[in-house]
Amino acid sequence: MTAYIMNQCIICGTCWDICPKHAVEEFEDYYRITSECDDCGKCVKACPNYAIAKTVSIGKRLEERSNAEMDSGDS
């Protein structure tokens, strides 16, 4: 899995419709990206609510936040 659908998803179905690999599973009240994802990025670009992020970018943001907290003395 190379992308993650975050909480701000409004369950519009855009990602499900646009995925060429059919790597988005639809459930009653959420969507999930499966291991079939080939990292094309179409869902990330198409999401109207910016609710999809590549896991690498999430990890980078968390790392930057952690480093900033360490620099400021917060834990």
N, CA and C of each residue as an Amber inpcrd file, in Angstrom:
protein
   225
   0.8560000  -1.1760000   0.0000000   0.0000000   0.0000000   0.0000000
   0.8920000   1.2260000   0.0000000   0.6210000   2.1460000  -0.8750000
   1.4640000   3.3280000  -0.9780000   0.7030000   4.6270000  -0.7400000
  -0.5550000   4.5470000  -0.4850000  -1.3320000   5.7510000  -0.1860000
  -2.2780000   5.4510000   0.9610000  -2.7300000   6.4940000   1.6130000
  -3.5720000   6.3510000   2.7870000  -4.7150000   7.3540000   2.7120000
  -5.9230000   6.8880000   2.9420000  -7.0930000   7.7720000   2.9700000
  -7.3040000   8.2190000   4.4050000  -7.2600000   9.5240000   4.6040000
  -7.3170000  10.0850000   5.9460000  -8.7530000  10.4070000   6.3690000
  -8.8900000  10.8540000   7.6010000 -10.2080000  11.0920000   8.1980000
 -11.0400000  12.1480000   7.4900000 -10.4140000  13.0720000   6.7730000
 -11.2060000  14.1050000   6.1110000 -11.9040000  13.6080000   4.8480000
 -11.8280000  12.3180000   4.5720000 -12.5470000  11.7140000   3.4450000
 -14.0500000  11.9590000   3.6090000 -14.6770000  12.4300000   2.5260000
 -16.1230000  12.7030000   2.5600000 -16.9250000  11.6000000   1.8480000
 -16.2540000  10.4960000   1.5450000 -16.8710000   9.3190000   0.9490000
 -17.5900000   9.6630000  -0.3630000 -16.9050000  10.4290000  -1.2110000
 -17.5120000  10.8620000  -2.4710000 -17.3370000   9.8300000  -3.5900000
 -16.3300000   8.9640000  -3.4810000 -16.1190000   7.9360000  -4.4920000
 -15.1950000   8.3280000  -5.6330000 -14.6490000   9.5230000  -5.5960000
 -13.7650000   9.9690000  -6.6690000 -12.5640000   9.0440000  -6.8080000
 -11.9490000   8.6750000  -5.7100000 -10.7740000   7.7870000  -5.7480000
 -11.1420000   6.4220000  -6.3180000 -12.2840000   5.9310000  -5.9310000
 -12.7520000   4.6310000  -6.4160000 -12.9760000   4.6660000  -7.9200000
 -13.5590000   5.7560000  -8.3970000 -13.8410000   5.9080000  -9.8230000
 -12.5870000   6.0490000 -10.6750000 -11.5730000   6.7260000 -10.1610000
 -10.4200000   7.0750000 -10.9810000  -9.2960000   6.0390000 -10.9550000
  -9.2880000   5.1550000 -10.0060000  -8.1700000   4.2150000  -9.8400000
  -8.1050000   3.2020000 -10.9840000  -7.0190000   3.2130000 -11.7750000
  -6.9090000   2.2830000 -12.8960000  -6.6480000   0.8340000 -12.4620000
  -6.1770000   0.6470000 -11.2430000  -5.8770000  -0.6990000 -10.7310000
  -7.0020000  -1.2580000  -9.8570000  -8.0520000  -0.4860000  -9.6840000
  -9.1600000  -0.8910000  -8.7940000  -8.6340000  -1.2370000  -7.4050000
  -7.7280000  -0.3820000  -6.9250000  -7.0670000  -0.6210000  -5.6410000
  -7.7590000   0.0840000  -4.4840000  -8.9610000   0.5650000  -4.7050000
  -9.7090000   1.2250000  -3.6410000 -10.9130000   0.3600000  -3.3030000
 -10.9660000  -0.0530000  -2.0480000 -12.1030000  -0.8520000  -1.5810000
 -13.1520000   0.0770000  -1.0010000 -14.3770000  -0.1770000  -1.3460000
 -15.4930000   0.6290000  -0.8600000 -16.2180000  -0.1290000   0.2480000
 -16.3750000   0.5210000   1.3790000 -17.1430000  -0.0190000   2.4890000
 -18.3180000   0.9080000   2.7380000 -19.1640000   0.5760000   3.6710000
 -20.3750000   1.3650000   3.8980000 -20.0650000   2.8190000   4.2500000
 -19.0720000   3.0400000   5.1090000 -18.8040000   4.4100000   5.5530000
 -17.3410000   4.8410000   5.4160000 -16.5700000   4.1330000   4.5870000
 -15.1880000   4.5430000   4.3180000 -14.6380000   3.8090000   3.1070000
 -13.5040000   4.3120000   2.6240000 -12.7620000   3.6730000   1.5420000
 -11.3890000   3.3060000   2.0720000 -10.7770000   2.2910000   1.4630000
  -9.4430000   1.8750000   1.8550000  -8.6390000   1.5400000   0.6040000
  -7.3890000   1.9480000   0.5660000  -6.5110000   1.6340000  -0.5510000
  -5.8040000   0.3230000  -0.2480000  -5.8410000  -0.5900000  -1.2110000
  -5.2930000  -1.9270000  -1.0140000  -3.8680000  -2.0400000  -1.5270000
  -3.2970000  -3.1970000  -1.3640000  -1.9310000  -3.4660000  -1.8130000
  -1.8150000  -3.4970000  -3.3360000  -2.9370000  -3.4680000  -4.0380000
  -2.9170000  -3.4140000  -5.5030000  -2.4570000  -2.0530000  -6.0130000
  -2.4060000  -1.0660000  -5.1470000  -1.9970000   0.2940000  -5.5200000
  -0.5960000   0.2680000  -6.1240000  -0.4400000   0.9270000  -7.2810000
   0.8740000   0.9830000  -7.9250000   1.5020000   2.3690000  -7.8310000
   0.9790000   3.1950000  -6.9480000   1.5590000   4.5040000  -6.6610000
   1.4720000   5.4690000  -7.8330000   0.4140000   5.3850000  -8.6270000
   0.2750000   6.2750000  -9.7860000  -0.0660000   7.7010000  -9.3710000
  -0.6950000   7.8680000  -8.2080000  -1.0120000   9.1870000  -7.6940000
  -2.2850000   9.8140000  -8.2210000  -3.0250000   9.1030000  -9.0600000
  -4.2590000   9.6750000  -9.6210000  -5.2770000   9.9970000  -8.5290000
  -5.3950000   9.1430000  -7.5440000  -6.3580000   9.3830000  -6.4690000
  -5.9550000  10.5900000  -5.6240000  -4.6540000  10.7210000  -5.3760000
  -4.1640000  11.8450000  -4.5800000  -4.5050000  13.1590000  -5.2720000
  -4.2600000  13.2230000  -6.5710000  -4.5230000  14.4430000  -7.3420000
  -6.0180000  14.7070000  -7.5020000  -6.8310000  13.6620000  -7.5750000
  -8.2630000  13.8260000  -7.8550000  -9.1180000  14.1030000  -6.6220000
  -8.6350000  13.7580000  -5.4580000  -9.4520000  13.8900000  -4.2430000
  -9.8360000  15.3480000  -4.0040000 -11.1430000  15.6420000  -3.9770000
 -11.5930000  17.0230000  -3.8030000 -11.3870000  17.5610000  -2.3940000
 -11.1320000  16.6750000  -1.4360000 -10.9810000  17.1060000  -0.0480000
  -9.5560000  16.9040000   0.4690000  -8.6360000  16.6010000  -0.4380000
  -7.2300000  16.3790000  -0.0710000  -7.0900000  15.3610000   1.0630000
  -7.8720000  14.3000000   0.9680000  -7.9120000  13.3070000   2.0410000
  -7.0150000  12.1040000   1.7850000  -6.2680000  12.1200000   0.6860000
  -5.3970000  10.9890000   0.3800000  -3.9620000  11.4860000   0.3430000
  -3.1020000  10.7690000   1.0440000  -1.6830000  11.1160000   1.0630000
  -0.8680000   9.8600000   0.8520000   0.2610000  10.0440000   0.2400000
   1.1850000   8.9220000   0.1140000   1.8050000   8.6780000   1.4800000
   1.9980000   7.4380000   1.8410000   2.4970000   7.1180000   3.1740000
   3.8640000   7.7280000   3.4240000   4.6560000   7.8780000   2.4000000
   5.9640000   8.4930000   2.5690000   5.8090000   9.9260000   3.0510000
   4.8640000  10.6640000   2.4790000   4.6850000  12.0580000   2.8850000
   4.1580000  12.1440000   4.3130000   3.3200000  11.2140000   4.7190000
   2.8290000  11.1970000   6.0970000   4.0020000  10.9520000   7.0460000
   4.8200000   9.9770000   6.7100000   5.9900000   9.6750000   7.5340000
   6.9330000  10.8550000   7.6280000   7.1290000  11.5520000   6.5200000
   8.0080000  12.7120000   6.5160000   7.4510000  13.8220000   7.3930000
   6.1280000  14.0700000   7.3080000   5.5150000  15.0940000   8.1450000
   5.6430000  14.7510000   9.6230000   5.4250000  13.4860000   9.9720000
   5.5520000  13.0740000  11.3690000   6.9930000  13.2250000  11.8480000
   7.9440000  12.8740000  10.9870000   9.3550000  13.0120000  11.3380000
   9.7150000  14.4830000  11.5530000   9.2500000  15.3490000  10.6580000
   9.5380000  16.7820000  10.7940000   8.9260000  17.3280000  12.0800000
   7.6980000  16.8940000  12.3940000   7.0420000  17.3530000  13.6190000
   7.8130000  16.8880000  14.8500000   8.2360000  15.6420000  14.8290000
   8.9980000  15.0860000  15.9390000  10.3110000  15.8370000  16.1260000
  11.0000000  16.1170000  15.0150000  12.2650000  16.8490000  15.0950000
  12.0450000  18.2530000  15.6340000  10.9710000  18.9060000  15.2140000
  10.6620000  20.2490000  15.6850000  10.3640000  20.2450000  17.1890000
   9.6520000  19.2250000  17.6530000   9.3520000  19.1160000  19.0790000
  10.6230000  18.8890000  19.8890000  11.5300000  18.0720000  19.3460000
  12.7900000  17.7970000  20.0310000  13.6330000  19.0690000  20.1000000
  13.6360000  19.8480000  19.0250000  14.4090000  21.0930000  18.9900000
  13.8830000  22.1140000  19.9740000  12.5540000  22.1080000  20.1740000
  11.9590000  23.0920000  21.0820000  11.8910000  22.5960000  22.5230000
  12.2450000  21.3460000  22.7390000  12.2210000  20.7940000  24.0820000
  10.9180000  20.1280000  24.4570000   9.9160000  20.1100000  23.5520000
   8.6300000  19.4470000  23.8190000   8.7740000  17.9530000  23.5690000
   8.0550000  17.1390000  24.3150000   8.0800000  15.6820000  24.0970000
   6.6880000  15.1470000  24.0380000
